[in-house]
Amino acid sequence: MNSLFILASLIEPGIGLIFWTAVTFILLLVLLGKYAWKPILSAIKTREDGITKALASAESALNDMRELKSNNERILNEARNERDNLIKEARDAKDAIINEAKSKAQKDADRIIASAREQITNEKNAAVTELKNQVATLSIEIAEKILRSELSSDEKQKALVSNLMKDVNLN
Amino acid sequence: MVFALFFSFSLKISASEPTEHETEEQQAVVGHEEASAEKSKKGLDIAAIAFEHILDAHSWHLFGDGHDAVAIPLPVILKTDNGIVTFMSSEFHHDVHGTHVVEKNGLRFVNYEESIYLASETPNEHGQYLNIEKNDKGETTVLNPAPLDFSITKNVTQLFLSAIVLFLLFTSVAKAYKKQGVTSAPKGKQSFLEPLIVFVRDDLAKTNIGPNSEKFVPYLLTVFFLILINNIFGLIPFSANLTGNIAFTLVLSVGTFILTNINGNKHYWSHIFLPHAPKAIWPILIPIEVFGILTKPFALMIRLFANIAAGHIIIISLIGLIFIFESIYIAPVSVAFSLFIDILEVLVAFLQAYIFTMLTSLFIGAAVADPHDDGAHKNEDEHLAVKH
């Protein structure tokens, strides 16, 4: 046993192992390259591309959603404003209608009252006139009857004259 | 831990030389009292055991020693002057000292320290059919001619196994993608391996190479997982030390070297042969740059080999402490330390696979870098142009 001899063979590459390593290595390069590395690398690449694409599409979907949300908000705001406007307009219209109705009613009422008043006045006047006429008739009849009774005898005529004369004196 | 102890024990046994010493070594483990009695007779060469543990072998040794050793025989393939010779490693009858001759195709072979030589006609004084020369420094040289050894050794077997495991594992993962579709979350093996694949693709390839990294990703993935799986396999007791073998790392770094230089663009080569420096120092700079082309993959080769081999040597040395001190009481310390180193080695397994792949992609990145992309460099060029 000689260590120096073994040491020499340790750093001296053997032709057999060189040959078999070269053969195996080249075979392995070709076979692994064709049946392992090519499908594995392309699969990993496909997946990575897929992930990149998925991330990008997720990002764009998020953006779309954000846009959609802001759109929705804008539309909602517009709708809200429109509603407010509509309500306001309706309220105004209502007020206007009420006011108009009120003023119309007032006018009508005034007109009715006025005409009623006029009618009343007319009726009253007619009644008064009639009353006056009746009073006049009655007065004439009364006066006729009184005159008839008063002037039925001489004494009564004389008494009357004296009475009248008393009054005159009192005055 | 038990396995580690057992493994070191079996290695130690197989490392022992002549048969008369083997029994006493077994006794050294059984009880240290007998061993200490024999201490003067035999010292244990832990360094040799450690080196043998990390070296390649022609059979997959499991346990036992000498002729009783249990090992999985592996095919021996030799390229000789008489053509290709093949036989099973079991025909050496576990001999690694050149004492057993195997005759095939009219040629005679011996196995000496897991190297195969053509046997001499007659044995020497140690019974070895070899002509071994020792110089003054104690270095031995075997003078016998050696055939080219293309054997399916322990390391080659593990390489094949790891390649099959990798292929089955990743094709099943690929199938899972096909079956489950690409939109579903990864499951099981997929969820463990996908982050590693994506890590290599994004943090190693894309970061270091730049926009055209895609075509290098399959190469980087293969390198990363081949190193990683063999680093991890190497930590399993009874397994081979493939990534700690310089031949294996040599091939991988040559791959990096070739890939880097065939993809080198105009800018890369102009940086080497037309450096941005005064022409007077070009004779110094150009050789340095050219040398740099080679040193980069060379450093890759040494780094991986040395890191993995060193880890294995440390573990075997810590276990070896028990036999050096010849005391059972040192065992808890050895076991604790080797457990710690083992866990560290798991980290190193991932780290070295990462570093090798990262540096490979860095070198490729430097070779394919587009100077127009590099604003700083452009400014530097203009600055130099103004200076000239």
Interface residues (C-beta under 8 A of the other chain):
Chain A: M1 N2 S3 L4 F5 I6 L7 S9 L10 I11 E12 P13 G14 I15 G16 L17 I18 F19 W20 T21 A22 T24 F25 L27 L28 L29 L31 L32 G33 Y35 A36 W37 K38 P39 I40 L41 A43 I44 T46 R47 G50
Chain B: A15 E17 D45 A47 A48 F51 E52 I54 L55 D56 I77 E113 E114 S115 K137 G138 E139 T140 L148 D149 F150 S151 I152 T153 N155 V156 L159 F160 A163 L166 F167 F170 T171 V173 A174 Y177 K178 V182 T183 E194 I197 V198 R201 V217 P218 Y219 L221 T222 L226 N245 I246 A247 F248 L250 V251 L252 G255 A309
